[in-house]
Amino acid sequence: MPQTASVILDSQSVRASETVSKATRGWDGGKHINGRKRNMTCDHRGLVLLVMVTPADAQD
């Protein structure tokens, strides 16, 4: 019997300290934040499947 799978995708831009390497920071023009972006994938029960940290200028 097939089961339906669903996931929830979300991202959040957060400010990065000046001690964080410039290679891992980026400018999120929509939120005016210089920092990183946390990307999270959860299943329909809220269990975390994947977490990625990228520069804030990375596109979703």
Beta strands, then each sheet from edge to edge (+ up, - down):
strand 1: 7-15
strand 2: 26-28
strand 3: 33-43
strand 4: 48-55
sheet 1: 1+ 3- 2+
sheet 2: 1+ 3- 4+
end
